[in-house]
Each structure stands twice: as C-alpha cells, then as structure tokens.
Amino acid sequence: MPKAIWILVIGMTINVTGASFLWPLNTIYMSQELGRSLTVAGSIIMINAAAGVAGNLLGGRLFDKIGGYKTIMAGVTITTVSAFTLAVFHQSFIAYVLMLTTIGFGGGMMVPCMYALAGAIWPEGGRKPFNAMYVAQNVGVAAGAAIGGLLASLRFDFVFFGNGVMYFSFFLLALTFFKHLEEEGRKVSASSTFQQTERVESSKRFQALLLLCAGFLVCWIAYTQWASTISVHTQNLGIPLSAYSLLWTINGGMIIFCQPLIKFFIRRWVHSLKAQIYVGLSIFMVSYLILASAEVLTAFVVAMIILTLGEMFVWPAIPTIAHTLAPKGKAGFYQGIVNSVGTGGRMIGPLFGGLMADLFGMAVLFYVLVAMFSIAFIMTRIFDKGVPHLDFTKKRQERSAS
C-alpha cells in the first residue's frame, strides 16, 4: 500500500483503540459506579450511537465542503476535550451523559472522512484501501477493549485518562500528517482515470446508495445481536463470560490473520463487488442457522468463525461501492451515509433483538434474521439498475482486489 494509506491505517487504529477503551465498560460503570439501572444505561448508549449517526452525516458533508483535514481536526478536538473532561468529572451522571454524547458525535465526524481520504488517495486500489481501514478498525477494537479492561481492573479512572491520551495521540498524528494526505488525495483524484467519467444524475446515484444501505442496515441489525441478545443467551445456557469473550478474540484474530485467505478466494473465484456481497450474505445466513440450535460453546465458536468469514466479504465492499457511486464532490457525504447506517444498525439492533427474544424466543429471532437477509440479497441485486454506466457485476470493478 502507499505510505499515505499506512498513515491513515495507523490513525484509524489509534482512534478506534481510544474509543474502545470505553464502549465495553459503559454499562458496567453506569450501573455499578453511578447506580443507574440497565434501562437507563442502555438509553444513554443509544444516545451515544445517535450522536454518532449525526456526526457521520455532518462529517461527510464537511469533508466535501471544507476538506478532510479540517473536519478530522474538528472531530478529534471535540473527542479529546470531551475525553479529558470525562476523566475529571466522570462521577457526575450529567457530565457522563453529556461527554459520552459529544465523544460519539466527534468520533462520528472522523470516520467517513478517513474512508473518503483512503479512496481519494488510492483510487486504483479498488477494495484494498477500504479493507485496510476495516482491518485497522478491528485491530483498534481488540486492542482498546483489552487495554481498557486491564486499566479498569486497576482503577476506573485510568480508563478515562487513557481514553483521552489515545485521542490526543491521534490529534498529534492528524495535525502532523493529514493536511499533506489531503493534498495528495486531491492531486491523485485530479489525475485519476480510474473513476467513472460518465455523467449520471446524482439523484440516481443517491437512490442506488440508499438501496444498497437498506441491505447493509439489515446486516448490522443481525450482527449486533452478538453483542446484545447472544451475550445474554450464552449466560443463560451456562457458558461462562470468559468463554463468550473468547468468541470476540477469535473474531479479531481471524480478521487480522485471515486476510491472505480472503485475498486468494476473491482473486480465484469472487470477481466482482456484487459477488463479494452475495458470498458474504450466504455465509451470514449459515452462521445464524447454526445459532438457532446452538446450546454448547463449540456451536457458538463455529457460528462466530463462519460469521467472521462473511463480514470480511461484506464490510469492505460497501464503502468501496459507495466511493464508486459518489459524484464528484460527494465522496465524504456518501461515506457518511454508509457509516451512519452502520451506526444506526448498532443502535436499533439490540432493541429489535431484545423484543423478538422476549416475545418469541431466541430460535425464532435467528430464523427471522435469516429471512431478513433476503432483503439484503434483493437490495444488492437491484441497487445499481438505475445507474446504467456502472456495472458492479463485472470483473473490472474488482480488478485490484487481488
């Protein structure tokens, strides 16, 4: 990869590591340290996710209006100030809610900008820059959750200060390198012949993006069950919490170390972005069918392995398609839509899953999710029909995937 992409990868890893100090511990802290109910804690986390959606949309817009460097600096300033404020005033529930909201908003501003920058800097890379950002996010989640848990075992205060230190480190990295990255992205975009040059109405491109994201939303509603209903389900089956945590260790390890396998598979058999999504969706369905009858840890491990293979096909393909669909000057906005849909799925997924599990049981929930993946298949099939000059079934769209 170009050096500029590596800088973005490092930045994304630092940023997500900081964010991941907090998210696994929010419910525990609010319930055990601040004395709030699980309902209240869940509501605050939903507010944090909603702020992230707003930040995604605004950040994408600002990327197109004022550039990625200024937008990222604004977002990281908000998160850094909020994180250190939280470190000082975290014993106040009101301060906790306000700072968690602004952290979600500032963090949301940065992610679509970094994806849009990656696509602008290396347009001939196809899915590669987006896959690199996806892997960086998962490295950050794994590292942040592990370090955050270690700090929490020593003293909760360390978690909040560590969160602030990571955001400040990203602030320094962005201040030093990202303005140059943005200038490089502009030069590459100006001279690149990889982007589609046919004139297609923006409304049709935007409609295609929304159809694609409708299927993406379904995927995230299903995926987020692993962090909500499935975690409770495993406890009810007598599976210890340490074993449940092992599932996420497997997930993170596979995403990092199985990239050569996915690369080989795509090069050999999966020759288009649409095919990549179809394969991923099919694998997702198998995972949830296994979950419907899973009662022992081994079954959950198998389901997680299958799920992880599926996400490695689907997650990088969506921002790649969004980058190709985006008209000139709309790359940030389109990435903002994609990221806000993912955040929205994480926001409503636990509520949907909880209601279904309470009313009908876990097995019915899993079968419903399998049926819902048909929506994603349909949306993938039809999303680009109104954009005749872009064909995501042709191999040339994935010519650099290998």
C-alpha positions in Angstrom: 0.0 0.0 0.0 1.1 3.6 -0.5 2.7 5.3 2.6 -0.2 7.6 2.8 -2.6 4.7 3.3 -0.4 3.3 6.1 -0.6 6.7 7.9 -4.4 6.5 7.7 -4.4 2.9 8.9 -2.2 3.9 11.9 -4.5 6.9 12.6 -7.7 4.7 12.4 -6.1 2.2 14.8 -5.2 4.8 17.4 -8.6 6.5 17.1 -10.6 3.3 17.4 -8.4 2.0 20.2 -9.2 5.1 22.2 -12.9 4.7 21.5 -12.8 1.0 22.5 -11.5 1.8 26.0 -15.0 2.9 26.9 -17.7 1.1 25.0 -17.4 -2.3 26.6 -17.4 -0.7 30.1 -20.1 1.9 29.8 -22.9 -0.3 31.1 -20.8 -1.7 33.9 -19.7 1.8 35.0 -23.1 3.4 34.9 -24.8 0.5 36.7 -22.2 -0.3 39.3 -20.4 3.0 39.9 -23.2 5.6 39.1 -26.0 3.4 40.4 -28.2 3.6 37.3 -30.5 0.9 36.0 -29.6 -1.2 33.0 -32.5 0.5 31.1 -31.0 4.0 31.8 -27.6 2.8 30.8 -28.9 1.3 27.6 -30.7 4.5 26.8 -27.5 6.6 27.3 -25.6 4.2 25.0 -28.4 4.7 22.4 -28.0 8.5 22.7 -24.2 8.0 22.2 -25.0 6.0 19.0 -27.5 8.6 17.8 -24.9 11.3 18.2 -22.5 9.1 16.2 -25.1 9.0 13.4 -25.3 12.8 13.4 -21.5 13.1 13.4 -21.2 10.7 10.5 -23.6 12.7 8.4 -22.1 16.1 9.3 -18.6 14.8 8.9 -19.3 13.5 5.4 -20.8 16.8 4.4 -18.0 18.9 5.9 -15.4 16.7 4.1 -17.0 17.8 0.8 -17.3 21.4 1.8 -14.1 22.3 3.8 -12.0 19.2 3.3 -11.0 16.1 5.4 -8.1 17.7 7.3 -10.2 20.5 8.9 -13.1 18.1 9.6 -11.0 15.5 11.2 -9.2 18.1 13.3 -12.6 19.4 14.5 -13.8 16.0 15.3 -10.7 14.9 17.2 -10.6 18.2 19.1 -14.2 17.5 20.3 -13.4 14.0 21.3 -10.1 14.9 23.0 -11.6 17.7 25.1 -14.6 15.6 25.9 -12.5 12.6 27.0 -10.3 14.6 29.4 -13.4 16.4 30.7 -15.0 13.0 31.3 -11.8 11.9 33.1 -12.1 14.7 35.6 -15.9 14.7 36.0 -16.9 11.1 35.4 -18.5 10.7 38.9 -21.2 13.2 37.8 -24.0 11.4 35.9 -25.0 14.5 33.9 -21.4 15.2 32.9 -21.0 11.5 31.9 -24.1 11.7 29.7 -23.0 15.0 28.0 -19.4 13.9 27.4 -20.4 10.5 26.2 -22.7 12.2 23.7 -20.1 14.6 22.4 -17.5 11.8 22.2 -19.9 9.9 20.0 -20.5 13.0 17.9 -16.9 13.9 17.4 -15.9 10.3 16.7 -18.6 10.0 14.2 -17.3 13.1 12.3 -13.9 11.5 11.7 -14.7 8.0 10.3 -16.3 8.9 7.0 -13.6 11.4 6.3 -10.9 8.8 6.8 -12.7 6.4 4.5 -13.1 9.1 1.9 -9.5 10.1 2.1 -8.4 6.5 1.7 -10.5 6.2 -1.5 -9.2 9.5 -2.8 -5.5 8.7 -2.2 -5.5 5.3 -3.7 -8.5 5.0 -6.2 -6.8 2.3 -8.3 -6.6 0.1 -5.2 -10.2 -1.0 -5.6 -11.3 -2.5 -2.3 -7.8 -2.5 -0.8 -7.9 0.9 0.9 -11.3 0.2 2.4 -10.3 -3.3 3.5 -7.2 -1.8 5.2 -9.4 0.7 7.1 -11.7 -2.1 8.1 -8.9 -4.2 9.4 -7.4 -1.2 11.3 -10.8 -0.6 13.0 -10.9 -4.2 14.2 -7.3 -4.0 15.5 -8.3 -0.9 17.4 -11.4 -2.6 18.9 -9.4 -5.6 20.0 -6.5 -3.6 21.5 -8.8 -1.0 23.1 -11.1 -3.5 24.7 -8.1 -5.5 26.1 -6.2 -2.4 27.4 -9.4 -0.8 28.7 -10.3 -4.0 30.7 -6.8 -4.1 32.1 -6.9 -0.4 33.2 -10.4 -0.9 34.7 -9.1 -3.8 36.8 -6.5 -1.4 38.3 -8.7 1.7 38.6 -11.6 3.0 36.6 -10.1 6.5 36.5 -7.3 5.1 34.4 -9.7 4.1 31.7 -11.0 7.7 31.2 -7.5 9.2 31.2 -6.2 6.5 28.8 -9.1 7.3 26.5 -8.1 11.0 26.5 -4.4 10.1 25.9 -5.3 8.0 22.8 -7.4 10.7 21.3 -4.7 13.3 22.0 -2.2 11.0 20.2 -4.4 10.8 17.2 -4.8 14.6 17.4 -1.0 15.0 17.1 -0.8 12.4 14.2 -3.6 14.2 12.3 -2.0 17.6 12.9 1.4 16.4 11.6 0.4 14.4 8.6 -3.2 14.7 7.5 -3.1 18.1 5.7 -0.4 16.6 3.4 -2.6 13.5 2.9 -5.5 15.6 1.8 -3.3 17.5 -0.7 -2.1 14.2 -2.1 -5.6 12.9 -2.4 -6.6 16.0 -4.4 -3.7 15.5 -6.8 -4.5 11.8 -7.3 -8.2 12.4 -7.8 -7.5 15.2 -10.3 -5.3 12.9 -12.5 -7.0 9.6 -11.9 -8.7 7.8 -14.8 -10.0 5.0 -12.6 -13.1 6.9 -11.5 -16.1 6.6 -13.8 -16.4 9.6 -16.1 -19.9 9.1 -17.5 -22.5 11.7 -16.5 -25.2 10.2 -14.4 -27.7 12.1 -12.5 -26.8 12.5 -8.8 -30.3 11.5 -7.7 -29.9 8.1 -9.4 -26.6 7.5 -7.7 -28.0 8.5 -4.4 -31.0 6.3 -4.8 -28.6 3.4 -5.6 -26.7 4.2 -2.4 -29.9 4.1 -0.3 -31.0 0.8 -1.7 -27.6 -0.7 -1.0 -27.6 0.7 2.5 -31.1 -0.8 3.2 -29.5 -4.2 2.9 -26.4 -3.0 4.9 -28.8 -2.0 7.7 -30.2 -5.5 7.9 -26.7 -6.9 8.1 -25.9 -4.7 11.1 -29.2 -5.4 12.9 -28.3 -9.1 12.7 -24.6 -8.6 13.5 -25.2 -6.5 16.6 -27.1 -9.4 18.2 -23.7 -10.9 19.1 -23.0 -8.1 21.5 -26.6 -7.9 22.9 -29.0 -10.9 22.9 -26.4 -13.6 22.2 -24.3 -12.5 25.1 -27.2 -12.9 27.5 -28.3 -16.2 25.7 -24.8 -17.7 26.3 -25.0 -16.8 30.0 -28.5 -18.4 30.3 -27.0 -21.6 28.8 -24.3 -21.7 31.5 -21.5 -20.6 29.2 -19.0 -18.5 31.3 -18.3 -14.9 30.4 -14.7 -15.7 29.7 -15.8 -18.2 27.0 -18.1 -15.6 25.5 -15.1 -13.1 25.4 -13.1 -15.8 23.6 -15.6 -15.5 20.7 -14.6 -11.9 20.1 -10.9 -12.8 20.4 -11.5 -15.4 17.6 -13.3 -12.7 15.5 -10.5 -10.1 15.9 -7.8 -12.7 15.2 -9.4 -14.0 12.1 -9.9 -10.5 10.7 -6.2 -9.8 11.1 -4.7 -13.1 10.1 -7.1 -14.5 7.5 -6.7 -11.6 5.1 -4.4 -13.7 2.8 -7.1 -16.4 2.6 -9.8 -13.9 1.7 -7.5 -12.3 -0.9 -6.9 -15.7 -2.5 -10.6 -16.5 -2.5 -11.5 -13.2 -4.1 -8.8 -13.4 -6.7 -9.7 -17.0 -7.7 -13.5 -17.1 -7.5 -15.2 -13.8 -6.5 -14.6 -11.4 -9.4 -17.0 -8.5 -8.6 -18.2 -6.5 -5.7 -21.7 -7.8 -6.1 -20.5 -11.4 -6.0 -18.4 -10.5 -2.9 -21.6 -9.3 -1.1 -23.6 -12.3 -2.2 -21.0 -14.7 -0.9 -20.8 -12.8 2.4 -24.6 -12.8 2.8 -24.8 -16.5 2.2 -22.2 -17.1 4.8 -24.1 -14.9 7.3 -27.2 -17.0 6.8 -25.3 -20.2 7.6 -24.0 -18.6 10.8 -27.5 -17.7 12.1 -28.9 -21.1 11.1 -26.3 -22.7 13.3 -27.1 -20.3 16.1 -30.8 -21.3 16.0 -29.9 -24.7 17.5 -26.7 -23.8 19.4 -26.6 -24.9 23.0 -22.9 -25.5 23.7 -19.8 -23.4 23.3 -18.5 -25.3 20.3 -21.5 -24.4 18.3 -21.1 -20.7 19.1 -17.4 -20.9 18.1 -18.3 -22.4 14.8 -21.0 -19.8 14.2 -18.6 -17.0 15.1 -15.9 -18.4 12.7 -18.5 -18.5 9.9 -19.8 -15.0 10.7 -16.3 -13.5 10.6 -15.7 -15.0 7.2 -18.9 -13.4 6.0 -18.1 -10.0 7.4 -14.7 -10.0 5.7 -16.5 -10.1 2.4 -19.4 -7.7 3.1 -18.0 -4.9 5.2 -15.2 -3.6 2.9 -17.4 -4.0 -0.2 -20.0 -1.4 0.9 -17.7 1.6 1.3 -15.9 0.6 -1.9 -19.2 0.7 -3.9 -20.2 4.0 -2.1 -16.9 5.5 -3.3 -17.5 4.4 -6.9 -21.1 5.7 -6.8 -20.2 9.1 -5.4 -20.4 12.0 -7.9 -17.5 14.5 -7.8 -17.5 16.4 -4.6 -19.8 14.0 -2.8 -17.3 11.3 -1.6 -17.5 12.4 2.0 -21.3 12.6 2.1 -21.6 9.1 0.6 -19.2 7.6 3.2 -21.1 9.5 5.9 -24.3 7.8 4.8 -22.7 4.4 4.9 -21.2 4.9 8.3 -24.4 6.4 9.7 -26.4 3.3 8.5 -23.9 1.0 10.3 -24.2 3.1 13.5 -28.0 3.1 13.1 -28.0 -0.7 12.9 -25.9 -0.9 16.0 -28.4 1.5 17.7 -31.7 -0.3 16.9 -30.4 -3.9 16.6 -30.3 -4.6 20.4 -33.9 -3.2 20.8 -35.2 -5.3 17.9 -33.4 -8.4 19.1 -34.5 -7.9 22.7 -38.2 -7.6 21.8 -38.1 -10.6 19.5 -36.3 -12.7 22.0 -38.6 -11.7 24.8 -41.8 -12.3 22.8 -40.9 -15.4 20.7 -37.6 -16.8 22.0 -34.0 -16.9 20.6 -34.6 -19.5 18.0 -37.4 -17.5 16.3 -35.1 -14.4 16.4 -32.4 -16.2 14.5 -34.8 -17.6 11.9 -36.3 -14.2 11.4 -32.8 -12.7 10.9 -32.1 -15.4 8.3 -35.3 -14.5 6.5 -34.4 -10.8 6.7 -31.1 -11.4 4.8 -33.3 -11.9 1.7 -33.9 -8.1 1.9 -30.1 -7.6 1.6 -30.0 -10.0 -1.4 -32.7 -8.1 -3.2 -31.2 -4.7 -2.5 -27.8 -5.9 -3.7 -29.5 -7.3 -6.9 -31.3 -4.1 -7.8 -29.5 -1.1 -6.3 -27.5 -0.2 -9.5 -30.3 -0.8 -12.0 -30.9 3.0 -12.3 -27.2 3.7 -12.9 -26.6 2.1 -16.3 -23.0 3.3 -16.7 -21.9 1.5 -13.5 -21.9 -2.3 -13.5 -20.8 -3.9 -10.2 -21.0 -7.4 -11.6 -18.1 -7.0 -14.0 -14.7 -8.2 -13.0 -13.1 -4.8 -13.9 -14.7 -3.3 -10.8 -12.6 -5.7 -8.7 -9.5 -5.7 -10.9 -7.3 -4.5 -8.0 -9.0 -6.6 -5.3 -6.2 -9.2 -5.5 
